[in-house]
Structure formats: structure tokens, C-alpha cells
Amino acid sequence: MQKTALDQAAKSYWSDYFKEYGKMWIRDIPRRIKTAASRHLKADIEGEFAPIAGDMNNNMLSVEASFVGKIGNQEGKILVTASFDEEGKISEFICNRVA
């Protein structure tokens, strides 16, 4: 997953306009999806994760992401669902290799 920095004006906009939902999207979440996928697949992975969808409920953020790149030494694709708790730690991780 790729993290893009926001300036203070953008953070204010998202938190003022979308309230709690906006605050969930602008907080600094540890980017552990790539590490968790590597551990789950028991292989080194090289490439990028791209967010597909997200959902927030009960103070949890769930993100779905796709990966295209190398898994071990072979080209591969992965779909991941990761849920983050209030502290930004992964509470649930589901990784499915597509190809």
C-alpha cells in the first residue's frame, strides 16, 4: 500500500466535512499490509498494493487492496482484506492469491 502525505488544510477538510469517517481516513495507520502478506505467503514480495475499497464501522477500518508484482520469483496477483483497530493495528488479515 502506498501512503500519500496530506497537508494540514487537506486533513482539516476531510475531518470537518466527513466528521468521524474523515478522521479515520486521514489518521496515520501503520502500513503493515505488505509485511503481513509476505509472512502469510511465506515469500518475498516485490510490487505495490493498491486500495480498492474501504469501510468503517464500530471504530474499525477495513481496507481491501490488490497486489500485482513478484511473489518469490514469479509474477503474481493477490487480493487482501485487512481490518485495523482504533490504534491502527491489524486486527484481521485475509490474503488470497489470485494468480
Secondary structure by P-SEA (a helix, b strand, c coil): cbbbbbcaaaaaaaaaacaaaaaaaacccccaaaaaaaaaaccccbbbbbbccccccccbbbbbbccccccccccbbbbbbbbbcccccccbbbbbbcc
